[in-house]
Amino acid sequence: RRERRAIEQYINELHEHCNFWQLHRIELYYLYKYASYHLISPATSVASESAFSTASYLLRKQRSRLTPENLSYSMFLKDKLSDEFSI
């Protein structure tokens, strides 16, 4: 019973947030666009699976000395280059 109330409360809060953005989408246009882009969760897990695949490729035995910082930079560049050149 307690869990059900918590779920209902969560759903009500989601509706309130959505209603807020619908009501203020014109006067807060740019913020609305930003929020609608960043508050939406992806429908698939393709992006995260791709990131893990890239990380495992970059961290193979031949690159065992790669620091976490350089791994992060490498993954960022691969992601951006893939978007830019459709690799």
Secondary structure, DSSP 4 states (H G I P E B T S, - for coil): -HHHHHHHHHHHHHHHHHHHHHHTTTTTHHHHHHHHHHSPPPSSSHHHHHHHHHHHHHTSGGGTT--HHHHHHHHHHHHHHHHHHT-
